[in-house]
Amino acid sequence: MPVTPAPTSAPAPDAQWHLENLRGHDVQADPKPWIQAYETVYADSLHLPDHREPTFGERLAFSASRPGFRLTACRVDDEPAGFAYGYTLPVTTGWWDGFEPRPGVDAGETTREHPGRTLALCEVLVHDRFRGRGVARRALTLLMAGRREERATALVAEGNTRALDLFLANGWRHVGEVAPHPGWRGHHALVLPLPS
């Protein structure tokens, strides 16, 4: 599928920001904007197993069907700037399969789930021209606002030092390593306590 390149000029200083939370049925009704955004941002990496097995559309559909799903969309002057989404991990989950803890991390405590314990942050995506403008921070703040979970977890692909550094600078803790799907690169597992 051809991918339309995103505009490269920076948004105007007086740009209007709009954030909204969408539920699973909203995203399932029209997943195309989110799939197109993903394919645009990752155009140079779509050949990697991380981006195609399963496809982003399949992963998004799976996540959107889960309890507690929320997608926070960020638009600037009505143009998609980025989004973040996640859902509540069930008690039985493959999220932690193959978890290798970092030194000093209790693997049993980290991977143990009980109803409503963990918000799984599945994707944070920002179009290139909006990077460094607070899109991810704004989207994550709204995505996690008012959640009932005790904590959030995220996975960052090995080699994505920019994303890892941003998470760590914002209070996330690197607890170990996982391989989310067969054939994928290893991912750093992160955890963040949520306000009660």
N, C-alpha and C positions, 0 to 999 in steps of 0.2 A: 504494500500500500504506500503511495507517495506521501511524503510528509511535507506540510507547508512550513517554511521557515518562519520563525517568530520575528517580529520587528526588532531592530537593534537599537533604535534611539531610546534614550532614557525618558521616563515619564516627566511631564511638566511639573514644576514646583508646586503649582496649585491643583494638582491632580486630585480627583475625588476618589477616595477609598471606600469600598463596599465589601463587607464580610457577611457571610450568611452560613448558617448550619443547615445541612440537608440530611434527611433520613434515608434509610435504605431504599424505600419505595420510590423516592425522588430520583435517586441515582440509577436504579434499575429501569425506570421509565425511559431515561435517555442517558446512557453511559457514554455516548460519542464524544461530548466535550472533554471528558476526563481522559478517555483513551487517546484522543488526538493530542491533548496537552502532553501526555506521557511520551507519545511517539515523537513529538517535536523536541522535547527536552533531551530525550535519550536517543536521538536519531543516530548518533555515532556509535552507540553501544547495543543496538537492538539485536545484533548477531550473537551476543553473549547469552548463555543459558539463563542467567539471572533475569533477563528481560523477555525471554520467549518460552520458557518451559516451567510452569504454565505461563500463558500470555498474561499481560497486564489486565486485559479485559476479563479473563477467567478469574484472576485473583480478585479483581474489583467486584465481580458478581458474587463470588463466594463471601467476601467480607460484607457486602451490602445486605446479604441475607442473614447475617448473624445478629443476635441480640446486642443492644447497646451501640449499634453502628451509628457513626456520625461522620459526615464529610464537611469540612469547613472550606468554603470557596472564598478566594480573595480576588476581587476585581479592582482595577484602577481605570477610572474613566470608562467603565463598562467593558474593558478588555480583560480577559483572564490573565491574572498575574501568577497564580499558584493555588495550591490546595494541600490539605492534610486530611487524612482519615484514619479511623481505627474503630475497634469494637471491643466489647468485653470478652476476655478469654473465658472459655468454659472450663469446668473442673478437669475434664479430660481433653487435653490439647496437645498437638504436635509442635507447638511453638518452641518448647524447650528440648525437643528430641536431640540427642547427641551433645547436650550442653557440657562444655568443659569450663569449669570455674577458674577464675583468676586466683592466685594465692590469697588466702584469708577469706575467701567467699564460701559460705555454706551452700553447697549445691542443693541439698534437700530443701532447705528453707527458701532458696531463691526460686526453685522450679515448682514448689508446692502451690497448687491453686485451690481456692475454695470459692464458692459462688460470689461473684462480684469483686474479687480481689484485684484484678489487673485489667487495665486498658491497654490493649495491644495497638501501638501506633504502627500502622502498616506502610504508610507512605507520606512523605513530605516532599512536595515538588514546587519549584519556583522557576518560572521562565527566566532565561539568561538576562534579559534587559531589566528585570526587577530585582536581581540579586543585590544584596547589600543594602536593601531599602526597608528591611524589617518585615517582609512578607511572611517568612516562616514563623517568626516570633508572634506576629499578629494572629496568624492562622492557628498556631498551637495554643495560644492563650485562650482563644474562643473555643477551640475544640475541647480543651480540658476543663473549661469553666463549668462549675456545677456538677461535675462527675461525682459519682458515689464510690468509685473504686478507690482502693488504698494507694495504688501506685500505677505508674505507666511503664511500659517497656517498649523499646525500639531496637531494631537491628540495623546496623550500618555495615555495608560491604567493605571487606578488606581493601585497602588502598584509597578509600574515600576519606582522606584525612581532613578535608575541609568540613565535611558534615560531622565527623567524629569530634573535631575540635569545637565546633559550634555547640553540639550537644553537651560536651563536658564543661564548656564555659558557662552553660546555663543550668548547672546543678545536676545533670545526669551522671550516674555512676557506671563505669565500665565493669561489669560483673563476670564476663566470660566470653566464650566463643561458641557459635553454633553454625551448622550448615542447613539453612531452611528447607531446601529441596535438593534431591539428588542431582549432582552435576554443577550445582551453584558454587560460587566462591564462598569461602568462609565469611561469616558476618560477626561483628562485635555485638554482643548483647549488652544493652544498657537498661538501667532502671532509674526511675525518678519517683520519690514519694509525692503523693498528691495531698493537697490540703484537705483536712477533714471538716 
